[in-house]
Amino acid sequence: MLFHVAMEVNLPPDMPKAEADDIKAREKAYAQALMRTGKWPHIWRVAGRYANISVFDVADADELHALLSGLPLFPYMDIEVTALARHPSAI
Ligand SMILES: O=C(O)C[C@H]1C=CC(=O)O1
C-alpha cells in the first residue's frame, strides 16, 4: 500500500548543535536502512524548506505509523499522510 507522506522538521532553535547533528545522523541511518528495504522508495527535498515529500510502500497504516514514529526526528516533525489508491486512468 502506497502512502504520500509530507514531513516538516521543526528543531528548537536553541537545541545545541552537537545534539542536532547527532539526531540528524541517526535519522539518516534509519531512513537509508528503510530505503534499502524498499519501504521508503522516494524522498524529495521541498525546495526552500526543511521538509520532504516521501512515498512509503508498506502493508498498511499501522506499519507506516510504526516506521514514522521510530524516526529520530519524529518528536520534532509535523507529518501529513495521504493514502494513495490506483487511479482508474493509470496505465
Ligand atoms: O531531512 C529531512 O527531510 C528529514 C528526515 C527525513 C529523512 C532524513 O534523512 O531526514
PDB file of the backbone (N, CA, C, O) and the ligand in Angstrom, with CONECT records:
HET    LIG  A 101      10
ATOM      1  N   MET A   1       0.845  -1.186   0.000  1.00  0.00           N
ATOM      2  CA  MET A   1       0.000   0.000   0.000  1.00  0.00           C
ATOM      3  C   MET A   1       0.887   1.245   0.000  1.00  0.00           C
ATOM      4  O   MET A   1       1.840   1.350   0.772  1.00  0.00           O
ATOM      5  N   LEU A   2       0.543   2.196  -0.897  1.00  0.00           N
ATOM      6  CA  LEU A   2       1.386   3.388  -1.025  1.00  0.00           C
ATOM      7  C   LEU A   2       0.800   4.562  -0.234  1.00  0.00           C
ATOM      8  O   LEU A   2      -0.408   4.796  -0.224  1.00  0.00           O
ATOM      9  N   PHE A   3       1.701   5.283   0.423  1.00  0.00           N
ATOM     10  CA  PHE A   3       1.309   6.489   1.150  1.00  0.00           C
ATOM     11  C   PHE A   3       2.210   7.640   0.727  1.00  0.00           C
ATOM     12  O   PHE A   3       3.429   7.498   0.627  1.00  0.00           O
ATOM     13  N   HIS A   4       1.570   8.795   0.477  1.00  0.00           N
ATOM     14  CA  HIS A   4       2.292  10.057   0.296  1.00  0.00           C
ATOM     15  C   HIS A   4       2.457  10.657   1.688  1.00  0.00           C
ATOM     16  O   HIS A   4       1.483  10.829   2.420  1.00  0.00           O
ATOM     17  N   VAL A   5       3.703  10.974   2.044  1.00  0.00           N
ATOM     18  CA  VAL A   5       3.985  11.492   3.386  1.00  0.00           C
ATOM     19  C   VAL A   5       4.751  12.809   3.255  1.00  0.00           C
ATOM     20  O   VAL A   5       5.813  12.864   2.636  1.00  0.00           O
ATOM     21  N   ALA A   6       4.201  13.853   3.840  1.00  0.00           N
ATOM     22  CA  ALA A   6       4.864  15.162   3.865  1.00  0.00           C
ATOM     23  C   ALA A   6       5.367  15.399   5.284  1.00  0.00           C
ATOM     24  O   ALA A   6       4.593  15.385   6.241  1.00  0.00           O
ATOM     25  N   MET A   7       6.674  15.618   5.405  1.00  0.00           N
ATOM     26  CA  MET A   7       7.288  15.835   6.723  1.00  0.00           C
ATOM     27  C   MET A   7       7.921  17.220   6.763  1.00  0.00           C
ATOM     28  O   MET A   7       8.632  17.623   5.843  1.00  0.00           O
ATOM     29  N   GLU A   8       7.651  17.927   7.831  1.00  0.00           N
ATOM     30  CA  GLU A   8       8.280  19.238   8.077  1.00  0.00           C
ATOM     31  C   GLU A   8       9.018  19.130   9.398  1.00  0.00           C
ATOM     32  O   GLU A   8       8.448  18.699  10.400  1.00  0.00           O
ATOM     33  N   VAL A   9      10.278  19.517   9.403  1.00  0.00           N
ATOM     34  CA  VAL A   9      11.096  19.392  10.612  1.00  0.00           C
ATOM     35  C   VAL A   9      11.182  20.759  11.296  1.00  0.00           C
ATOM     36  O   VAL A   9      11.460  21.776  10.659  1.00  0.00           O
ATOM     37  N   ASN A  10      10.938  20.754  12.600  1.00  0.00           N
ATOM     38  CA  ASN A  10      10.999  21.988  13.398  1.00  0.00           C
ATOM     39  C   ASN A  10      11.884  21.739  14.618  1.00  0.00           C
ATOM     40  O   ASN A  10      11.391  21.520  15.725  1.00  0.00           O
ATOM     41  N   LEU A  11      13.189  21.776  14.398  1.00  0.00           N
ATOM     42  CA  LEU A  11      14.088  21.621  15.546  1.00  0.00           C
ATOM     43  C   LEU A  11      14.072  22.909  16.373  1.00  0.00           C
ATOM     44  O   LEU A  11      14.035  24.002  15.808  1.00  0.00           O
ATOM     45  N   PRO A  12      14.098  22.791  17.711  1.00  0.00           N
ATOM     46  CA  PRO A  12      14.124  24.005  18.528  1.00  0.00           C
ATOM     47  C   PRO A  12      15.371  24.824  18.204  1.00  0.00           C
ATOM     48  O   PRO A  12      16.469  24.271  18.135  1.00  0.00           O
ATOM     49  N   PRO A  13      15.218  26.127  18.007  1.00  0.00           N
ATOM     50  CA  PRO A  13      16.379  26.955  17.638  1.00  0.00           C
ATOM     51  C   PRO A  13      17.486  26.922  18.686  1.00  0.00           C
ATOM     52  O   PRO A  13      18.652  27.160  18.372  1.00  0.00           O
ATOM     53  N   ASP A  14      17.115  26.623  19.943  1.00  0.00           N
ATOM     54  CA  ASP A  14      18.132  26.624  20.999  1.00  0.00           C
ATOM     55  C   ASP A  14      18.719  25.229  21.247  1.00  0.00           C
ATOM     56  O   ASP A  14      19.470  25.034  22.203  1.00  0.00           O
ATOM     57  N   MET A  15      18.378  24.257  20.389  1.00  0.00           N
ATOM     58  CA  MET A  15      18.977  22.922  20.562  1.00  0.00           C
ATOM     59  C   MET A  15      20.480  23.014  20.265  1.00  0.00           C
ATOM     60  O   MET A  15      20.871  23.559  19.233  1.00  0.00           O
ATOM     61  N   PRO A  16      21.328  22.484  21.166  1.00  0.00           N
ATOM     62  CA  PRO A  16      22.777  22.536  20.898  1.00  0.00           C
ATOM     63  C   PRO A  16      23.121  21.846  19.582  1.00  0.00           C
ATOM     64  O   PRO A  16      22.523  20.829  19.231  1.00  0.00           O
ATOM     65  N   LYS A  17      24.097  22.409  18.853  1.00  0.00           N
ATOM     66  CA  LYS A  17      24.443  21.890  17.524  1.00  0.00           C
ATOM     67  C   LYS A  17      24.843  20.420  17.587  1.00  0.00           C
ATOM     68  O   LYS A  17      24.480  19.646  16.702  1.00  0.00           O
ATOM     69  N   ALA A  18      25.584  20.026  18.621  1.00  0.00           N
ATOM     70  CA  ALA A  18      26.029  18.623  18.713  1.00  0.00           C
ATOM     71  C   ALA A  18      24.825  17.685  18.828  1.00  0.00           C
ATOM     72  O   ALA A  18      24.815  16.599  18.247  1.00  0.00           O
ATOM     73  N   GLU A  19      23.813  18.115  19.582  1.00  0.00           N
ATOM     74  CA  GLU A  19      22.606  17.286  19.734  1.00  0.00           C
ATOM     75  C   GLU A  19      21.846  17.199  18.408  1.00  0.00           C
ATOM     76  O   GLU A  19      21.383  16.128  18.016  1.00  0.00           O
ATOM     77  N   ALA A  20      21.725  18.339  17.726  1.00  0.00           N
ATOM     78  CA  ALA A  20      21.028  18.351  16.432  1.00  0.00           C
ATOM     79  C   ALA A  20      21.777  17.484  15.418  1.00  0.00           C
ATOM     80  O   ALA A  20      21.161  16.728  14.667  1.00  0.00           O
ATOM     81  N   ASP A  21      23.101  17.598  15.402  1.00  0.00           N
ATOM     82  CA  ASP A  21      23.899  16.801  14.456  1.00  0.00           C
ATOM     83  C   ASP A  21      23.739  15.309  14.736  1.00  0.00           C
ATOM     84  O   ASP A  21      23.676  14.504  13.807  1.00  0.00           O
ATOM     85  N   ASP A  22      23.673  14.940  16.017  1.00  0.00           N
ATOM     86  CA  ASP A  22      23.511  13.530  16.385  1.00  0.00           C
ATOM     87  C   ASP A  22      22.151  12.996  15.931  1.00  0.00           C
ATOM     88  O   ASP A  22      22.070  11.901  15.374  1.00  0.00           O
ATOM     89  N   ILE A  23      21.083  13.764  16.167  1.00  0.00           N
ATOM     90  CA  ILE A  23      19.742  13.314  15.741  1.00  0.00           C
ATOM     91  C   ILE A  23      19.706  13.175  14.224  1.00  0.00           C
ATOM     92  O   ILE A  23      19.175  12.197  13.698  1.00  0.00           O
ATOM     93  N   LYS A  24      20.276  14.165  13.515  1.00  0.00           N
ATOM     94  CA  LYS A  24      20.254  14.118  12.041  1.00  0.00           C
ATOM     95  C   LYS A  24      21.036  12.915  11.511  1.00  0.00           C
ATOM     96  O   LYS A  24      20.630  12.298  10.526  1.00  0.00           O
ATOM     97  N   ALA A  25      22.154  12.578  12.157  1.00  0.00           N
ATOM     98  CA  ALA A  25      22.939  11.416  11.713  1.00  0.00           C
ATOM     99  C   ALA A  25      22.153  10.120  11.949  1.00  0.00           C
ATOM    100  O   ALA A  25      22.158   9.223  11.107  1.00  0.00           O
ATOM    101  N   ARG A  26      21.474  10.031  13.109  1.00  0.00           N
ATOM    102  CA  ARG A  26      20.677   8.825  13.385  1.00  0.00           C
ATOM    103  C   ARG A  26      19.477   8.750  12.449  1.00  0.00           C
ATOM    104  O   ARG A  26      19.089   7.666  12.012  1.00  0.00           O
ATOM    105  N   GLU A  27      18.889   9.914  12.141  1.00  0.00           N
ATOM    106  CA  GLU A  27      17.766   9.968  11.195  1.00  0.00           C
ATOM    107  C   GLU A  27      18.205   9.447   9.813  1.00  0.00           C
ATOM    108  O   GLU A  27      17.504   8.651   9.187  1.00  0.00           O
ATOM    109  N   LYS A  28      19.355   9.903   9.362  1.00  0.00           N
ATOM    110  CA  LYS A  28      19.836   9.490   8.034  1.00  0.00           C
ATOM    111  C   LYS A  28      20.065   7.982   7.984  1.00  0.00           C
ATOM    112  O   LYS A  28      19.692   7.330   7.009  1.00  0.00           O
ATOM    113  N   ALA A  29      20.669   7.434   9.019  1.00  0.00           N
ATOM    114  CA  ALA A  29      20.926   5.989   9.046  1.00  0.00           C
ATOM    115  C   ALA A  29      19.615   5.200   9.062  1.00  0.00           C
ATOM    116  O   ALA A  29      19.478   4.202   8.355  1.00  0.00           O
ATOM    117  N   TYR A  30      18.653   5.650   9.873  1.00  0.00           N
ATOM    118  CA  TYR A  30      17.345   4.985   9.971  1.00  0.00           C
ATOM    119  C   TYR A  30      16.623   5.049   8.620  1.00  0.00           C
ATOM    120  O   TYR A  30      16.082   4.053   8.139  1.00  0.00           O
ATOM    121  N   ALA A  31      16.630   6.259   8.013  1.00  0.00           N
ATOM    122  CA  ALA A  31      15.921   6.447   6.743  1.00  0.00           C
ATOM    123  C   ALA A  31      16.561   5.595   5.640  1.00  0.00           C
ATOM    124  O   ALA A  31      15.858   4.940   4.871  1.00  0.00           O
ATOM    125  N   GLN A  32      17.893   5.608   5.568  1.00  0.00           N
ATOM    126  CA  GLN A  32      18.545   4.863   4.488  1.00  0.00           C
ATOM    127  C   GLN A  32      18.381   3.355   4.666  1.00  0.00           C
ATOM    128  O   GLN A  32      18.340   2.620   3.679  1.00  0.00           O
ATOM    129  N   ALA A  33      18.287   2.887   5.901  1.00  0.00           N
ATOM    130  CA  ALA A  33      18.016   1.453   6.119  1.00  0.00           C
ATOM    131  C   ALA A  33      16.638   1.095   5.568  1.00  0.00           C
ATOM    132  O   ALA A  33      16.470   0.044   4.949  1.00  0.00           O
ATOM    133  N   LEU A  34      15.647   1.971   5.792  1.00  0.00           N
ATOM    134  CA  LEU A  34      14.301   1.708   5.257  1.00  0.00           C
ATOM    135  C   LEU A  34      14.298   1.797   3.736  1.00  0.00           C
ATOM    136  O   LEU A  34      13.611   1.021   3.072  1.00  0.00           O
ATOM    137  N   MET A  35      15.055   2.729   3.181  1.00  0.00           N
ATOM    138  CA  MET A  35      15.118   2.854   1.715  1.00  0.00           C
ATOM    139  C   MET A  35      15.688   1.573   1.105  1.00  0.00           C
ATOM    140  O   MET A  35      15.232   1.115   0.057  1.00  0.00           O
ATOM    141  N   ARG A  36      16.689   1.003   1.773  1.00  0.00           N
ATOM    142  CA  ARG A  36      17.296  -0.229   1.237  1.00  0.00           C
ATOM    143  C   ARG A  36      16.308  -1.387   1.244  1.00  0.00           C
ATOM    144  O   ARG A  36      16.428  -2.293   0.419  1.00  0.00           O
ATOM    145  N   THR A  37      15.332  -1.383   2.155  1.00  0.00           N
ATOM    146  CA  THR A  37      14.332  -2.463   2.182  1.00  0.00           C
ATOM    147  C   THR A  37      13.253  -2.266   1.122  1.00  0.00           C
ATOM    148  O   THR A  37      12.498  -3.193   0.830  1.00  0.00           O
ATOM    149  N   GLY A  38      13.170  -1.064   0.541  1.00  0.00           N
ATOM    150  CA  GLY A  38      12.125  -0.764  -0.434  1.00  0.00           C
ATOM    151  C   GLY A  38      10.874  -0.168   0.185  1.00  0.00           C
ATOM    152  O   GLY A  38       9.921   0.147  -0.527  1.00  0.00           O
ATOM    153  N   LYS A  39      10.864  -0.010   1.501  1.00  0.00           N
ATOM    154  CA  LYS A  39       9.667   0.536   2.158  1.00  0.00           C
ATOM    155  C   LYS A  39       9.573   2.057   2.038  1.00  0.00           C
ATOM    156  O   LYS A  39       8.510   2.632   2.269  1.00  0.00           O
ATOM    157  N   TRP A  40      10.676   2.706   1.680  1.00  0.00           N
ATOM    158  CA  TRP A  40      10.716   4.182   1.543  1.00  0.00           C
ATOM    159  C   TRP A  40      11.351   4.478   0.183  1.00  0.00           C
ATOM    160  O   TRP A  40      12.495   4.928   0.116  1.00  0.00           O
ATOM    161  N   PRO A  41      10.600   4.224  -0.913  1.00  0.00           N
ATOM    162  CA  PRO A  41      11.228   4.282  -2.243  1.00  0.00           C
ATOM    163  C   PRO A  41      11.494   5.688  -2.767  1.00  0.00           C
ATOM    164  O   PRO A  41      12.336   5.858  -3.648  1.00  0.00           O
ATOM    165  N   HIS A  42      10.791   6.713  -2.243  1.00  0.00           N
ATOM    166  CA  HIS A  42      11.007   8.076  -2.757  1.00  0.00           C
ATOM    167  C   HIS A  42      11.131   9.062  -1.613  1.00  0.00           C
ATOM    168  O   HIS A  42      10.369   9.021  -0.648  1.00  0.00           O
ATOM    169  N   ILE A  43      12.113   9.955  -1.739  1.00  0.00           N
ATOM    170  CA  ILE A  43      12.205  11.112  -0.842  1.00  0.00           C
ATOM    171  C   ILE A  43      12.723  12.288  -1.654  1.00  0.00           C
ATOM    172  O   ILE A  43      13.705  12.176  -2.388  1.00  0.00           O
ATOM    173  N   TRP A  44      12.049  13.406  -1.507  1.00  0.00           N
ATOM    174  CA  TRP A  44      12.433  14.629  -2.219  1.00  0.00           C
ATOM    175  C   TRP A  44      12.468  15.783  -1.225  1.00  0.00           C
ATOM    176  O   TRP A  44      11.580  15.907  -0.381  1.00  0.00           O
ATOM    177  N   ARG A  45      13.474  16.610  -1.323  1.00  0.00           N
ATOM    178  CA  ARG A  45      13.516  17.827  -0.528  1.00  0.00           C
ATOM    179  C   ARG A  45      12.507  18.808  -1.085  1.00  0.00           C
ATOM    180  O   ARG A  45      12.406  18.965  -2.302  1.00  0.00           O
ATOM    181  N   VAL A  46      11.757  19.472  -0.219  1.00  0.00           N
ATOM    182  CA  VAL A  46      10.899  20.582  -0.632  1.00  0.00           C
ATOM    183  C   VAL A  46      11.793  21.816  -0.703  1.00  0.00           C
ATOM    184  O   VAL A  46      12.330  22.264   0.310  1.00  0.00           O
ATOM    185  N   ALA A  47      11.945  22.353  -1.899  1.00  0.00           N
ATOM    186  CA  ALA A  47      12.892  23.451  -2.093  1.00  0.00           C
ATOM    187  C   ALA A  47      12.577  24.614  -1.155  1.00  0.00           C
ATOM    188  O   ALA A  47      11.441  25.081  -1.063  1.00  0.00           O
ATOM    189  N   GLY A  48      13.613  25.059  -0.471  1.00  0.00           N
ATOM    190  CA  GLY A  48      13.484  26.237   0.374  1.00  0.00           C
ATOM    191  C   GLY A  48      12.963  25.979   1.762  1.00  0.00           C
ATOM    192  O   GLY A  48      12.804  26.922   2.537  1.00  0.00           O
ATOM    193  N   ARG A  49      12.687  24.716   2.114  1.00  0.00           N
ATOM    194  CA  ARG A  49      12.163  24.401   3.460  1.00  0.00           C
ATOM    195  C   ARG A  49      12.874  23.184   4.018  1.00  0.00           C
ATOM    196  O   ARG A  49      13.367  22.347   3.262  1.00  0.00           O
ATOM    197  N   TYR A  50      12.928  23.083   5.345  1.00  0.00           N
ATOM    198  CA  TYR A  50      13.449  21.867   5.979  1.00  0.00           C
ATOM    199  C   TYR A  50      12.281  20.875   6.029  1.00  0.00           C
ATOM    200  O   TYR A  50      11.703  20.600   7.080  1.00  0.00           O
ATOM    201  N   ALA A  51      11.967  20.355   4.846  1.00  0.00           N
ATOM    202  CA  ALA A  51      10.792  19.498   4.684  1.00  0.00           C
ATOM    203  C   ALA A  51      11.060  18.528   3.547  1.00  0.00           C
ATOM    204  O   ALA A  51      11.891  18.783   2.676  1.00  0.00           O
ATOM    205  N   ASN A  52      10.346  17.416   3.567  1.00  0.00           N
ATOM    206  CA  ASN A  52      10.458  16.478   2.454  1.00  0.00           C
ATOM    207  C   ASN A  52       9.092  15.953   2.074  1.00  0.00           C
ATOM    208  O   ASN A  52       8.150  15.979   2.867  1.00  0.00           O
ATOM    209  N   ILE A  53       9.002  15.471   0.833  1.00  0.00           N
ATOM    210  CA  ILE A  53       7.851  14.716   0.339  1.00  0.00           C
ATOM    211  C   ILE A  53       8.369  13.317   0.065  1.00  0.00           C
ATOM    212  O   ILE A  53       9.345  13.135  -0.663  1.00  0.00           O
ATOM    213  N   SER A  54       7.709  12.334   0.653  1.00  0.00           N
ATOM    214  CA  SER A  54       8.157  10.956   0.519  1.00  0.00           C
ATOM    215  C   SER A  54       7.002  10.061   0.084  1.00  0.00           C
ATOM    216  O   SER A  54       5.832  10.411   0.232  1.00  0.00           O
ATOM    217  N   VAL A  55       7.357   8.908  -0.450  1.00  0.00           N
ATOM    218  CA  VAL A  55       6.395   7.838  -0.710  1.00  0.00           C
ATOM    219  C   VAL A  55       6.865   6.614   0.063  1.00  0.00           C
ATOM    220  O   VAL A  55       8.022   6.204  -0.036  1.00  0.00           O
ATOM    221  N   PHE A  56       5.952   6.043   0.831  1.00  0.00           N
ATOM    222  CA  PHE A  56       6.220   4.802   1.555  1.00  0.00           C
ATOM    223  C   PHE A  56       5.418   3.672   0.924  1.00  0.00           C
ATOM    224  O   PHE A  56       4.283   3.872   0.492  1.00  0.00           O
ATOM    225  N   ASP A  57       6.004   2.505   0.876  1.00  0.00           N
ATOM    226  CA  ASP A  57       5.346   1.313   0.331  1.00  0.00           C
ATOM    227  C   ASP A  57       5.329   0.268   1.447  1.00  0.00           C
ATOM    228  O   ASP A  57       6.295  -0.470   1.646  1.00  0.00           O
ATOM    229  N   VAL A  58       4.223   0.224   2.158  1.00  0.00           N
ATOM    230  CA  VAL A  58       4.126  -0.616   3.366  1.00  0.00           C
ATOM    231  C   VAL A  58       2.821  -1.404   3.345  1.00  0.00           C
ATOM    232  O   VAL A  58       1.972  -1.189   2.480  1.00  0.00           O
ATOM    233  N   ALA A  59       2.666  -2.311   4.296  1.00  0.00           N
ATOM    234  CA  ALA A  59       1.483  -3.181   4.306  1.00  0.00           C
ATOM    235  C   ALA A  59       0.215  -2.391   4.592  1.00  0.00           C
ATOM    236  O   ALA A  59      -0.808  -2.593   3.939  1.00  0.00           O
ATOM    237  N   ASP A  60       0.284  -1.490   5.570  1.00  0.00           N
ATOM    238  CA  ASP A  60      -0.938  -0.787   5.991  1.00  0.00           C
ATOM    239  C   ASP A  60      -0.552   0.430   6.841  1.00  0.00           C
ATOM    240  O   ASP A  60       0.627   0.700   7.069  1.00  0.00           O
ATOM    241  N   ALA A  61      -1.567   1.145   7.299  1.00  0.00           N
ATOM    242  CA  ALA A  61      -1.328   2.365   8.084  1.00  0.00           C
ATOM    243  C   ALA A  61      -0.648   2.056   9.412  1.00  0.00           C
ATOM    244  O   ALA A  61       0.102   2.886   9.926  1.00  0.00           O
ATOM    245  N   ASP A  62      -0.896   0.890   9.971  1.00  0.00           N
ATOM    246  CA  ASP A  62      -0.243   0.545  11.239  1.00  0.00           C
ATOM    247  C   ASP A  62       1.269   0.424  11.045  1.00  0.00           C
ATOM    248  O   ASP A  62       2.044   0.909  11.870  1.00  0.00           O
ATOM    249  N   GLU A  63       1.689  -0.228   9.945  1.00  0.00           N
ATOM    250  CA  GLU A  63       3.132  -0.334   9.694  1.00  0.00           C
ATOM    251  C   GLU A  63       3.720   1.047   9.431  1.00  0.00           C
ATOM    252  O   GLU A  63       4.805   1.364   9.918  1.00  0.00           O
ATOM    253  N   LEU A  64       3.003   1.873   8.658  1.00  0.00           N
ATOM    254  CA  LEU A  64       3.508   3.223   8.384  1.00  0.00           C
ATOM    255  C   LEU A  64       3.695   3.981   9.692  1.00  0.00           C
ATOM    256  O   LEU A  64       4.727   4.617   9.903  1.00  0.00           O
ATOM    257  N   HIS A  65       2.708   3.916  10.561  1.00  0.00           N
ATOM    258  CA  HIS A  65       2.812   4.655  11.822  1.00  0.00           C
ATOM    259  C   HIS A  65       4.003   4.160  12.645  1.00  0.00           C
ATOM    260  O   HIS A  65       4.722   4.960  13.245  1.00  0.00           O
ATOM    261  N   ALA A  66       4.207   2.857  12.671  1.00  0.00           N
ATOM    262  CA  ALA A  66       5.336   2.314  13.433  1.00  0.00           C
ATOM    263  C   ALA A  66       6.658   2.836  12.876  1.00  0.00           C
ATOM    264  O   ALA A  66       7.556   3.203  13.634  1.00  0.00           O
ATOM    265  N   LEU A  67       6.772   2.868  11.541  1.00  0.00           N
ATOM    266  CA  LEU A  67       8.023   3.349  10.936  1.00  0.00           C
ATOM    267  C   LEU A  67       8.225   4.839  11.186  1.00  0.00           C
ATOM    268  O   LEU A  67       9.321   5.275  11.538  1.00  0.00           O
ATOM    269  N   LEU A  68       7.155   5.617  11.001  1.00  0.00           N
ATOM    270  CA  LEU A  68       7.287   7.071  11.181  1.00  0.00           C
ATOM    271  C   LEU A  68       7.578   7.427  12.632  1.00  0.00           C
ATOM    272  O   LEU A  68       8.392   8.308  12.910  1.00  0.00           O
ATOM    273  N   SER A  69       6.916   6.744  13.550  1.00  0.00           N
ATOM    274  CA  SER A  69       7.123   7.099  14.963  1.00  0.00           C
ATOM    275  C   SER A  69       8.490   6.656  15.459  1.00  0.00           C
ATOM    276  O   SER A  69       8.918   7.067  16.537  1.00  0.00           O
ATOM    277  N   GLY A  70       9.188   5.815  14.682  1.00  0.00           N
ATOM    278  CA  GLY A  70      10.550   5.430  15.031  1.00  0.00           C
ATOM    279  C   GLY A  70      11.609   6.392  14.514  1.00  0.00           C
ATOM    280  O   GLY A  70      12.787   6.255  14.845  1.00  0.00           O
ATOM    281  N   LEU A  71      11.197   7.369  13.700  1.00  0.00           N
ATOM    282  CA  LEU A  71      12.170   8.345  13.188  1.00  0.00           C
ATOM    283  C   LEU A  71      12.771   9.127  14.345  1.00  0.00           C
ATOM    284  O   LEU A  71      12.030   9.640  15.184  1.00  0.00           O
ATOM    285  N   PRO A  72      14.105   9.233  14.414  1.00  0.00           N
ATOM    286  CA  PRO A  72      14.702  10.033  15.481  1.00  0.00           C
ATOM    287  C   PRO A  72      14.195  11.475  15.513  1.00  0.00           C
ATOM    288  O   PRO A  72      14.135  12.089  16.578  1.00  0.00           O
ATOM    289  N   LEU A  73      13.827  12.020  14.342  1.00  0.00           N
ATOM    290  CA  LEU A  73      13.309  13.394  14.300  1.00  0.00           C
ATOM    291  C   LEU A  73      11.803  13.456  14.536  1.00  0.00           C
ATOM    292  O   LEU A  73      11.227  14.544  14.524  1.00  0.00           O
ATOM    293  N   PHE A  74      11.153  12.308  14.752  1.00  0.00           N
ATOM    294  CA  PHE A  74       9.687  12.282  14.875  1.00  0.00           C
ATOM    295  C   PHE A  74       9.161  13.300  15.896  1.00  0.00           C
ATOM    296  O   PHE A  74       8.164  13.964  15.613  1.00  0.00           O
ATOM    297  N   PRO A  75       9.794  13.452  17.078  1.00  0.00           N
ATOM    298  CA  PRO A  75       9.247  14.427  18.051  1.00  0.00           C
ATOM    299  C   PRO A  75       9.279  15.867  17.556  1.00  0.00           C
ATOM    300  O   PRO A  75       8.621  16.740  18.121  1.00  0.00           O
ATOM    301  N   TYR A  76      10.049  16.110  16.496  1.00  0.00           N
ATOM    302  CA  TYR A  76      10.217  17.476  16.003  1.00  0.00           C
ATOM    303  C   TYR A  76       9.577  17.667  14.628  1.00  0.00           C
ATOM    304  O   TYR A  76       9.860  18.653  13.946  1.00  0.00           O
ATOM    305  N   MET A  77       8.724  16.739  14.219  1.00  0.00           N
ATOM    306  CA  MET A  77       8.148  16.794  12.876  1.00  0.00           C
ATOM    307  C   MET A  77       6.645  17.042  12.917  1.00  0.00           C
ATOM    308  O   MET A  77       5.936  16.575  13.808  1.00  0.00           O
ATOM    309  N   ASP A  78       6.184  17.797  11.915  1.00  0.00           N
ATOM    310  CA  ASP A  78       4.763  17.793  11.563  1.00  0.00           C
ATOM    311  C   ASP A  78       4.655  16.888  10.340  1.00  0.00           C
ATOM    312  O   ASP A  78       5.354  17.090   9.347  1.00  0.00           O
ATOM    313  N   ILE A  79       3.774  15.888  10.418  1.00  0.00           N
ATOM    314  CA  ILE A  79       3.671  14.894   9.350  1.00  0.00           C
ATOM    315  C   ILE A  79       2.229  14.838   8.852  1.00  0.00           C
ATOM    316  O   ILE A  79       1.284  14.775   9.637  1.00  0.00           O
ATOM    317  N   GLU A  80       2.086  14.863   7.529  1.00  0.00           N
ATOM    318  CA  GLU A  80       0.763  14.686   6.915  1.00  0.00           C
ATOM    319  C   GLU A  80       0.828  13.469   6.009  1.00  0.00           C
ATOM    320  O   GLU A  80       1.717  13.352   5.165  1.00  0.00           O
ATOM    321  N   VAL A  81      -0.128  12.561   6.194  1.00  0.00           N
ATOM    322  CA  VAL A  81      -0.155  11.302   5.445  1.00  0.00           C
ATOM    323  C   VAL A  81      -1.383  11.272   4.545  1.00  0.00           C
ATOM    324  O   VAL A  81      -2.489  11.612   4.966  1.00  0.00           O
ATOM    325  N   THR A  82      -1.168  10.858   3.290  1.00  0.00           N
ATOM    326  CA  THR A  82      -2.263  10.682   2.342  1.00  0.00           C
ATOM    327  C   THR A  82      -2.170   9.278   1.762  1.00  0.00           C
ATOM    328  O   THR A  82      -1.166   8.923   1.145  1.00  0.00           O
ATOM    329  N   ALA A  83      -3.209   8.482   1.959  1.00  0.00           N
ATOM    330  CA  ALA A  83      -3.232   7.130   1.377  1.00  0.00           C
ATOM    331  C   ALA A  83      -3.476   7.237  -0.129  1.00  0.00           C
ATOM    332  O   ALA A  83      -4.320   8.015  -0.574  1.00  0.00           O
ATOM    333  N   LEU A  84      -2.739   6.460  -0.898  1.00  0.00           N
ATOM    334  CA  LEU A  84      -2.850   6.506  -2.365  1.00  0.00           C
ATOM    335  C   LEU A  84      -3.550   5.252  -2.881  1.00  0.00           C
ATOM    336  O   LEU A  84      -3.221   4.129  -2.498  1.00  0.00           O
ATOM    337  N   ALA A  85      -4.514   5.476  -3.751  1.00  0.00           N
ATOM    338  CA  ALA A  85      -5.203   4.371  -4.433  1.00  0.00           C
ATOM    339  C   ALA A  85      -4.884   4.457  -5.921  1.00  0.00           C
ATOM    340  O   ALA A  85      -4.520   5.517  -6.428  1.00  0.00           O
ATOM    341  N   ARG A  86      -5.021   3.349  -6.600  1.00  0.00           N
ATOM    342  CA  ARG A  86      -4.730   3.328  -8.036  1.00  0.00           C
ATOM    343  C   ARG A  86      -5.712   4.225  -8.784  1.00  0.00           C
ATOM    344  O   ARG A  86      -6.923   4.149  -8.576  1.00  0.00           O
ATOM    345  N   HIS A  87      -5.168   5.082  -9.664  1.00  0.00           N
ATOM    346  CA  HIS A  87      -6.034   5.943 -10.472  1.00  0.00           C
ATOM    347  C   HIS A  87      -6.610   5.126 -11.630  1.00  0.00           C
ATOM    348  O   HIS A  87      -5.894   4.348 -12.260  1.00  0.00           O
ATOM    349  N   PRO A  88      -7.901   5.303 -11.909  1.00  0.00           N
ATOM    350  CA  PRO A  88      -8.510   4.472 -12.978  1.00  0.00           C
ATOM    351  C   PRO A  88      -7.932   4.732 -14.360  1.00  0.00           C
ATOM    352  O   PRO A  88      -8.075   3.889 -15.246  1.00  0.00           O
ATOM    353  N   SER A  89      -7.289   5.864 -14.571  1.00  0.00           N
ATOM    354  CA  SER A  89      -6.689   6.158 -15.885  1.00  0.00           C
ATOM    355  C   SER A  89      -5.233   5.728 -15.967  1.00  0.00           C
ATOM    356  O   SER A  89      -4.614   5.832 -17.025  1.00  0.00           O
ATOM    357  N   ALA A  90      -4.684   5.249 -14.862  1.00  0.00           N
ATOM    358  CA  ALA A  90      -3.272   4.854 -14.875  1.00  0.00           C
ATOM    359  C   ALA A  90      -3.070   3.665 -15.808  1.00  0.00           C
ATOM    360  O   ALA A  90      -3.906   2.763 -15.869  1.00  0.00           O
ATOM    361  N   ILE A  91      -1.947   3.673 -16.538  1.00  0.00           N
ATOM    362  CA  ILE A  91      -1.657   2.535 -17.423  1.00  0.00           C
ATOM    363  C   ILE A  91      -0.364   1.867 -16.975  1.00  0.00           C
ATOM    364  O   ILE A  91       0.068   0.886 -17.582  1.00  0.00           O
TER     365      ILE A  91
HETATM  366  O1  LIG A 101      15.813  15.902   6.134  1.00  0.00           O
HETATM  367  C1  LIG A 101      14.606  15.572   6.249  1.00  0.00           C
HETATM  368  O2  LIG A 101      13.774  15.812   5.383  1.00  0.00           O
HETATM  369  C2  LIG A 101      14.136  14.847   7.493  1.00  0.00           C
HETATM  370  C3  LIG A 101      14.479  13.431   7.510  1.00  0.00           C
HETATM  371  C4  LIG A 101      13.870  12.503   6.596  1.00  0.00           C
HETATM  372  C5  LIG A 101      14.807  11.648   6.159  1.00  0.00           C
HETATM  373  C6  LIG A 101      16.049  12.069   6.613  1.00  0.00           C
HETATM  374  O3  LIG A 101      17.146  11.567   6.411  1.00  0.00           O
HETATM  375  O4  LIG A 101      15.891  13.206   7.340  1.00  0.00           O
CONECT  366  367
CONECT  367  366  368  369
CONECT  368  367
CONECT  369  367  370
CONECT  370  369  371  375
CONECT  371  370  372
CONECT  372  371  373
CONECT  373  372  374  375
CONECT  374  373
CONECT  375  370  373
END
